[in-house]
Amino acid sequence: MGDKAYRERHKAKGLCVFCSREAAPNHTKCELHLKKNREYNYKYYRTEHFRAIDRRNKLKRRKEGKCLDCGKPLDPDIESDRVVCINCGLHIRRPEHYHYGTLQKENTNRQ
């Protein structure tokens, strides 16, 4: 049997797909593997290598007229002034940078 069948069988039984322990509620991994995965992701996504890849992808997406977050094409009729699609705009975690998906321009002439 392949790995996919193993994972599917464990998911159906509510077991961790890595070690066969009981999976955490609403997850396919046990608490130990969830913690390991969080630690790895925390380290990886803060590396300069990942940031460089992310910057390159976002510049490419901007030039192609795609959503900066998911890469889906933006509808020119509806989203002409947006840099992220409506779906991603609703889930933006940094409201100080975006407002419903529209890039906020800072007013430098304030007094």
C-alpha positions in Angstrom: 0.0 0.0 0.0 1.2 3.5 -0.7 1.5 6.5 1.6 -1.8 8.0 0.4 -3.8 4.9 1.4 -2.1 4.9 4.8 -2.9 8.6 5.4 -6.5 8.2 4.3 -7.0 5.1 6.5 -5.5 7.0 9.5 -7.6 10.1 8.8 -10.8 8.0 8.7 -9.9 6.4 12.1 -8.9 9.7 13.7 -5.2 8.7 14.1 -2.1 10.8 13.5 -0.9 10.3 9.9 2.7 10.3 11.1 2.8 8.1 14.2 -0.7 6.4 14.6 -1.4 8.1 18.0 -4.8 9.7 18.5 -5.1 12.9 16.4 -5.9 16.2 18.0 -9.5 17.4 17.6 -10.2 18.7 14.1 -6.6 17.8 12.9 -4.9 14.9 11.2 -1.8 15.0 13.4 -1.3 14.4 17.1 -0.3 17.2 19.5 3.4 16.3 19.2 3.5 16.5 15.4 1.4 19.7 15.4 3.9 21.3 17.8 6.9 20.1 15.6 5.2 21.4 12.5 4.5 24.8 14.1 8.1 25.1 15.3 9.4 24.2 11.8 7.1 26.7 10.1 7.9 29.4 12.5 11.6 29.1 11.8 11.2 28.6 8.0 8.9 31.5 7.3 11.1 33.9 9.0 14.2 33.1 7.0 15.6 35.5 4.4 15.4 32.8 1.8 11.6 32.6 2.2 11.2 36.4 2.3 13.2 36.7 -1.0 11.0 34.1 -2.7 7.8 35.8 -1.3 9.0 39.2 -2.6 9.8 37.8 -6.0 6.4 36.0 -6.3 4.5 39.2 -5.2 6.3 41.4 -7.7 5.6 38.8 -10.5 1.9 38.6 -9.5 1.6 42.4 -9.4 3.0 42.7 -13.0 0.7 40.0 -14.2 -2.4 41.6 -12.6 -2.9 38.7 -10.1 -3.9 38.6 -6.5 -0.7 39.1 -4.4 -1.8 36.5 -1.9 -3.4 33.6 -3.8 -2.2 34.3 -7.4 -5.7 34.2 -9.0 -6.3 36.6 -11.8 -8.1 39.8 -10.8 -11.3 40.7 -12.6 -10.5 44.1 -14.3 -14.2 45.2 -14.1 -14.6 44.6 -10.4 -11.1 44.7 -9.0 -9.3 47.3 -11.1 -7.9 49.2 -8.2 -7.2 46.2 -6.0 -4.0 44.3 -5.4 -5.7 41.3 -3.8 -8.9 39.5 -4.7 -12.1 40.0 -2.8 -11.8 36.6 -1.0 -8.2 37.4 0.2 -9.2 40.9 1.0 -11.7 39.6 3.5 -9.1 37.5 5.2 -6.2 40.1 5.4 -4.5 39.9 8.7 -2.9 43.3 8.5 -5.6 46.0 8.2 -3.1 48.8 8.6 -1.7 47.9 5.1 -4.9 47.0 3.3 -8.4 48.1 3.4 -10.7 45.4 2.0 -8.0 44.4 -0.4 -7.2 47.9 -1.7 -3.7 49.1 -1.1 -3.8 52.1 1.3 -1.7 55.1 0.2 -0.2 57.0 3.0 -0.9 60.7 3.0 2.5 62.3 3.5 1.1 65.9 3.3 -0.7 65.7 6.6 -0.1 68.5 9.0 
